[in-house]
Every structure is written in structure tokens, then in C-alpha cells.
Amino acid sequence: MRRLLAILVFAPSIAASQAPVAIWYVRNSEAGIASFAANARHISVIAPQVYGMDSTGAIRGGVDPRIVAIARANGVKLMPLVMNPGFSLSILHQIVSIPSVRTNAARNLAALCRAEKFDGIELDFENLHVSDRDAFTAFAREAVDSVHRAGCQLSAAVVPRTDDDRGALPYHRYMYDYWRGAYDFKALADTLDFISYMTYAQHTGGSTPGPVAGYPWMLASIRYVLDAGVPPSKISLGLASYSDYWNTDYDERTGSRGRGYDIGYRELKQIMDSALVSKRWDDTQKSSTAVWERHGVFEHAWIEDARAFKEKLKLVKHFGFRGYSVWVLGLEDPATWNVVGKVAK
């Protein structure tokens, strides 16, 4: 099977000629809204991350009216995210494991769709413990019936994995138990309209420096989900538009420590320009990177620029995925919009 999937990377599927469904996530931010207004023609679905669900199944939040207006004027579908606020483990556990809460949550998702006339909702439930895997699937089955009756689609953003090995170090086991191991991809894909397979955040501010979405890691994650039996037509491939930057921080309470965080392309470029450093292309990871010294201490960046986006976008066509889901509007390299190509409308 591994050999077959390696071949598939280079063999376009029968769906390769279809324009992909391009989902772009957005926050209620000025930069994101401005980017949406300028680039709506390249977006099929806008997915604002603006709603939170509490431990009773109640939903709070709202989409900025400017996002709604831009979407309606440009034929862009609206599919907001509903998340467990702060990716709270305890809230999520109660939502998926208590039958009365699960039912209330499903009804509230449907009510939100009806009231706001959305095209769909995407569940962004993260920090899900592996012991709640089946409970989350059961919740999805109950929710999808309610949401479909309201005339909306229902999808879920899911954290990818490359295998079911919990790993050698405590960090590896933590990531598996609370993030990567908790989703039954096949059951969710069979239940929901599609899954957004978040093949980014390979490295984060809490890890050592490394690519946001390294190409070999993305391929291994794709191989895993396809081996699990998820059809490509049910997969929206996660692509990153943000970059990561690591430096050394200090405050009087905690002292010094290495610190990494997500950063927009423009802001990172300003930092690198001030340090007189240029990025270099890593052809293995299909990403740009840079390391430089400031006052004797090294800083690191992994950059998801337009070239990186173009290389990873090719995977959508090669595998015949339904499309792609990009985190997040407003942080992208402006040149990205020159490489996205035609999208479904």
C-alpha cells in the first residue's frame, strides 16, 4: 500500500480537472477582512472562527457584518467555525460525553444555521482526549442529522497524524493523547459532509524550531488518512498561510526562555529585513527558512511563502481532494494570490 500511495503523489486522479473548493479561515480582524475584500474571487467558502460552544451546548459569538456582506456580494459561501473556547479539554469532554448536552448542542447548531442562513458549519473541536474518540464520533452523528435538516452542511477540522505510535518522549505522547490521536477519520468522513485535514502546525511555539508544514510530514499524514479508508472526495487539505518565528524572550518573573509564535509574512519580512537576512528554499520540506544571529543569540524562521503554498497546493490535484482549507486570512504572502488558480464557486 505504501508503494501505491507513493505512486499516487505523481499520478493525477480522475478528479484533477475539477476546480477545488477553496476554504479560507478568517478571524474578526482588520487584516483578515481587508484580505477577504481584496481576494474574494479566489475563495469558495469563508470560514470565520467566531463562535464558541460552552459546556451546556450553548453557542455564543457572531460574524462581523462586513464578512457577511463581502461573501454575499461575491458568491462566497459562509461556513463559520464553532469551537470549544480556548480549546478547553473539560468543555469538550462534557459536550461529547453527556447525552443531554450533546442533544442540546446539536439542536443549537441547527438553530444557528437557520437563524443566520449559513451554508454550513465546521466543528473546530480541539484538545480532544483520545478516550473521547468514539464519543466525538457519536456527537458528530447526532449533530449532522440536525444540521442537515436545517439545510446546512456540517464538517469538522481534524488534527492529522502519521501513525498510531504514541512516541518516545513525553511531548510526543501528549500530542498523541490530546491532539493527534483523538479522531476516527474514517467514521467522521462517513458521517460528515467532509473533513478539513489540518496538515499544518507540525511545529509550533511550544516545540523546537521546524517547518510549519513539512512536505514529507504532510505526505505521511495523507498516506495515513487514505490508508484509513477516507475517500479523497471527503478531504479538504489543510494549508498554512502563516509562518513561525522563534527568538529568546525574557521577563522578570519567569526569566529567559525560547519562544516561538505564528506570524504574518509581512511582519516576519520586516524583522528579517532589519536583520539583513534572506530566506533560503528547503527543497525537501518545500518551505523557506532562515537562521540569523542577533547580539550573539540565534533566531529561526520557517516561512510559508507563495512558493511553499504553490508546492503544497499541487497535492490537492494529485490526490483528487475536494479542495483545501487555509489558516488564516491576513497572514499570507501577498504573492500567494498569484498562484491559487481557479477555484469552485
N, C-alpha and C positions, 0 to 999 in steps of 0.2 A: 504493500500500500504506500509506503514512504516513497518508493521509486516512482509509482504512478503519479503521486501528487507533485513530485519534483518536475515531472514532465509537464503537468498542467500549468505550472508557472509560465511556461513558454508557449503553450498552445492555447490560443484564444478560444473561448467557449462559443456555443451557438448563440448566446445572448450578447456577444461582444459588440454587435452593431447597434444595440439599443442605447439611447441616451440614458445615463444614470440618474437616479433620484438623488439630488444633492441637498442634504440636510446640513444646515449651519446653526450651531447653538449661539445664543446671544444672552447677555445679561442686560438689565435695565441700566446700561452705561452709555455715556455720550459717544465714546469712541465706537462702540458696537453699533449703535443706532445710526451713526453717520456712515459707517461702512455698509450697513444694510441698505440705506438710501442710495448710496452710490453704486451698489453692485447687485441689486435685487434681480436683475435679469439673469444672473448666474446662479440663482438659488431656487430650488424647487420647494423646499419646506424650511420655514424658520421655526426654531425651537427655543423659545425663551426659557431660561432657568429662573423661574419666578414664583413657583408655588411650593409650599411646604405642607406636609401632612403630619398631624400630631398623633399622639398615642391613642386617641379615641377614633381616629379616621377622619377627623375634620380637616378641611383644606383651607389654607389662608394664602393670600398673595394676589397679584394682579399683573397683567401685561401692560406695559407703557402704551398709551393710546397711539403714540407715533409709530410703534412697531406694527400695530393692527392696521393703521392707515396705509403704511408703505406696503404691507402684504396685500391688502385688498386692491390697491391701485396697480399692483404688478403681477397679479395672478399667482402669488406665492401662498402655499398652504400654511396654516398655523397649527403647530403641534407642540404646545408647551410641555416642559418637564414638570413632574411632580416628584419631589424628593423628600427624604427624611431629613429634617433640618439639621445642619451640621454633621450630616451622615451619622446621626445618633444610633448607636447599636441598640439601646434599650427601646427607643421609639419603634424602630423597625421590627424588633422581636415581637412587640405587642401587636403591631399591625398584622403581621403574617400568622401569628400563633393563636390569637384569641378569636374564636369564631364570630362573636358579636361585633368586634372591631373590624374584622375582615369584611363582613357584610356591610357595615356602615361605610367603610372606605370605598367599597365597590360602588355603592349607591351614590356616594358623593362625587366620585369620578364621573359617573354618567350625568349627574346633575350639572357639574361644571361644563361638560361638553354641550349640553342642551342650552344652558344659560348664555354661554359665550359664543355659541355657534362655531366651535373649533372643528378642525378637520380630524384631529386625533389628539391623543395624549401619550407621552412617553414617560414610563416609570424610571426614575433615576434613584433607585434604592441601593445604596452602597454601604459598606461596612456591615455586611450580612454574614453572620457566623455560619460556618459550614454545617452545623447541626440544624439550621433552619432552611436548608436547601429545599427539602420537599414541601415545607410549609409555604415558602415563597412561590413555588410552582402551583400549589393549591390556591393561593391567593390570586395568582395570575389567571387561573381558570375561572374563578368566580368573577373577577373584575372584567374580563374580556366579554363575558355574556352581557353584563350591564352596560358596558361602554358601546358595544355593537348595537344594542337596542336603542341607544341614544344617537345612532348614526355616525359614530366616530370609530377610527382605528385605535388600536392600543398596541404599543410596542414597549420594549424595555432596553435600557442601556445596561450592558453587562460587562464586567471586568474579565479580560481574557486570561487564558492560561495555556502553557505549552505542554503540560503533562500533569500527572497526579502525584508527583513526588513532593512531599512537604518540605524537602530541603535539609541542608546540613546545619544551618545556623539559626538561632532564634528569630532573626529578621525574616528569613525565608519561611519559617513555619508560621509566623504571624501573618505574613502576606497571604499565604495559602488559606489559613483558617478563617480569616476575617475579610478577605477581598477576592482572591483569585479562585478559591475552591468552592465557593458557595452557590454557583449557578449550574443548574441542569440545562445545558444549552439546547439539547435535542427536545426535551419536554417543553421548554419555553418557546422554541421556534415552532413547534407543532401547535401550541396554544395561541400564541400571539400573531399579529399580522407580520411582524418581523422583529429582529433584534438588532440593536446597534452595538457592534462588537468593538469595544473601546481599545483598539490596538495603539495606545499611547500611554504615557506615564510609566514607561519601562523603568526609568529612573526618575526620582523626584527630589524635592528639597530635603527629604529625610533619608536619602540614600547617598552613596558615593557618586561623584560625577560620572555621567554616562549619557548615551543618546536618549532623547525623549521617546523615540520610536525607532529603534534599530531595525534595519531591514531583515537580518537573519531571525531576530526575535519575532518580528511580525509574521514572517513565513512560517515559523514553528507554531505560532498561535493559530494561524489559518489552517495548517495541517491538522492540528488537534480538533478544531471545531468541525472540519469537514469529515474527519475520521469518526466523529461522534454521530454523524448522520444528518447534520443540518444542511439542507439544500442551499446552494448559493443564492437562490432567489429570495431567501428569507434573511439574508445577511446584508446589513449596511456597514461597510467597513469604516472603522474609526480612523480618522486622520487628524494630525495635530497641526494647528497653525501657530502655536506658541513655541517659544524657546525656553531653555533653562539656563540659569546663571548661578554659579557658586562663588562665594567670597568668604572672608572671615569677618565675623561680627563680634561686637563687644558691648556689654553694658555692665554697670557696677554691681548689679545683683547676681548675675549668672556668670560673669567673666567672658572669656573669649570662646568662640565655637565656630566651626564651619557652618555655613548657612547657604542653602540653595532655594531658589524660588522660580516660579513661572514668570516669564517676562515677554513683553511685546517686541516685535522685530525692530521697530523704530527706536525704542528706548535702549535696547541692547546695542544697536548700531552706534548710538551716541556714546555709550560707555566705551565701546571698542575703539571708536574714532579718537576719543580723548586719550586713550592709552596707546594710540598709534599702532594698533594691531589689526591684522587682516585675518579673515576666516580662511580655512582650507577645507577642501572637499574630502570626505572619507568615503571611498567608493564601496567599501564593504558594508558600512552602516547606511549608506545613501543619505547622508546628512553632512552638514558643515559643522566644523568645530574650531575652537581657538583656545589657547592657553597663553597667559601672559603674566608678567611679574609686576607687582606694584609695591614699592617700598620693601622689597625682598620677599614678599609673600605671593604665591601663585594664585591666579583666579582662572576659572574654567567656564566655558560656554559650549553648549550644544544647540545648534541653530536649525530650526525647521523653516528654511527659506523656500523660495519658489522652486528652486531646483529639487530640493528634497520632496516637496509636495508633488511635483510632476512625476518623479520616480515612483512614489508610493501610490499615486493615483492610477498608474498602469496596472496595479494588482486588481483593481475593480474590473477592468476589461478582461484581463487574463482569466480570472475565475468566474466571470459572468455574474458577479454580485448585483443585487438590485440597485446599489448605489453606495454612497458614502456619507458619513456623519462627521462634521468637523468641529472640534473645540479649539478656538472660540472666535467669533467675530470681533474685530477691533485690534487683535494682536498679530494679525497676519502680515507677512511681507507683502507690500502693495503689488509687487510683480506677480504674486500668486494668481491674480485675476486674469493675467495674460495666458495662463496655462490650463485653466479649468476646462475649457472646451464647452461643447453643447451639453445642456442638462435637460432632464424631463420637466415638462410644465403641465 
